[in-house]
Amino acid sequence: MARKRKRKSRRRQEGRKILELVPQFNLESGEDKPVTAARKYIASEGIAPPALLVVRRNEHTTDRYFWAEKGLFGAQYVEENHFLFPSLRFLIPQGNQTKTAAAAAGH
């Protein structure tokens, strides 16, 4: 039987494109949990938001986090809800901004 492909959310694809424009930092988690490693890296490097942190857990697994003014968030959440983050608003393409604002307002 042919396997049905998972539908890709348009909102998440749009969020992924926006996150590609944000500065990205790669790091190893070492002995710490990935989120702890990300927080320590932000503190030691003095990274200003917005930023995307890619934390490598082991050779097969990486975790992605978004550093915003409000704190540290999972990148997938930010991709799906990018319109909630003021630091990403200036990165949203102008043609899509009105659609996204209307969607956020519930129209």
C-alpha positions as CSV (number, residue, x, y, z in Angstrom):
1,M,0.0,0.0,0.0
2,A,1.1,3.5,-0.7
3,R,1.9,5.5,2.4
4,K,0.0,8.8,2.8
5,R,2.4,11.8,3.1
6,K,2.0,14.1,6.1
7,R,0.5,17.4,5.1
8,K,2.9,20.3,5.8
9,S,1.3,23.2,7.5
10,R,1.6,26.5,5.5
11,R,1.9,28.5,8.7
12,R,4.8,26.3,9.9
13,Q,6.5,26.5,6.5
14,E,6.2,30.3,6.7
15,G,7.7,30.3,10.2
16,R,10.6,28.1,9.1
17,K,11.4,30.6,6.3
18,I,11.4,33.4,8.8
19,L,13.7,31.5,11.2
20,E,16.2,30.9,8.4
21,L,16.8,34.7,8.5
22,V,17.7,34.7,12.2
23,P,21.3,34.3,13.4
24,Q,22.1,30.7,14.1
25,F,24.5,29.2,16.7
26,N,25.6,25.6,16.8
27,L,26.8,24.0,20.1
28,E,27.3,20.6,21.8
29,S,25.3,19.8,24.9
30,G,28.1,17.9,26.6
31,E,27.1,16.7,30.1
32,D,24.2,19.1,30.4
33,K,20.7,18.7,29.1
34,P,20.2,20.5,25.8
35,V,18.1,23.4,27.2
36,T,20.6,23.9,30.0
37,A,23.5,23.9,27.5
38,A,21.6,26.5,25.4
39,R,21.0,28.7,28.4
40,K,24.6,28.5,29.6
41,Y,25.8,29.3,26.0
42,I,23.5,32.3,25.8
43,A,24.8,33.6,29.1
44,S,28.5,33.0,28.4
45,E,28.4,34.5,24.8
46,G,26.0,37.4,25.6
47,I,23.8,36.5,22.7
48,A,21.1,39.1,22.0
49,P,17.6,38.0,20.8
50,P,16.4,36.9,18.3
51,A,18.7,33.9,17.7
52,L,18.3,30.2,16.8
53,L,20.4,27.7,18.8
54,V,21.0,24.2,17.4
55,V,22.2,22.0,20.3
56,R,23.7,18.6,19.4
57,R,22.8,15.9,21.9
58,N,24.6,13.1,20.3
59,E,25.6,12.1,16.8
60,H,22.0,11.5,15.7
61,T,20.0,14.0,17.6
62,T,19.8,17.8,17.6
63,D,17.4,20.1,19.4
64,R,16.5,23.6,18.1
65,Y,15.7,26.5,20.4
66,F,14.7,30.1,19.7
67,W,16.1,32.8,22.0
68,A,13.5,35.7,22.2
69,E,13.0,38.7,24.5
70,K,10.5,36.6,26.4
71,G,12.9,33.7,27.0
72,L,13.9,30.4,25.3
73,F,11.4,28.5,23.2
74,G,11.4,25.3,21.2
75,A,11.9,26.2,17.5
76,Q,8.9,24.1,16.3
77,Y,6.6,26.1,18.6
78,V,8.0,29.4,17.2
79,E,7.7,28.2,13.6
80,E,4.0,27.5,14.2
81,N,3.4,30.7,16.2
82,H,5.9,33.1,14.7
83,F,3.3,36.0,14.6
84,L,3.3,36.0,18.5
85,F,7.0,37.1,18.6
86,P,7.6,40.8,18.1
87,S,11.3,40.3,17.3
88,L,10.3,38.3,14.2
89,R,7.7,40.7,12.9
90,F,10.2,42.8,11.0
91,L,11.4,39.6,9.2
92,I,7.8,38.6,8.0
93,P,7.6,39.4,4.2
94,Q,5.3,42.4,3.8
95,G,2.8,40.6,1.5
96,N,2.1,37.9,4.1
97,Q,1.9,40.3,7.1
98,T,-1.7,41.4,6.4
99,K,-2.8,37.7,6.1
100,T,-1.0,36.7,9.3
101,A,-2.5,39.7,11.2
102,A,-6.0,38.8,10.0
103,A,-5.5,35.2,11.0
104,A,-4.2,36.2,14.5
105,A,-7.3,38.5,14.9
106,G,-9.6,35.6,14.0
107,H,-11.0,36.8,10.7
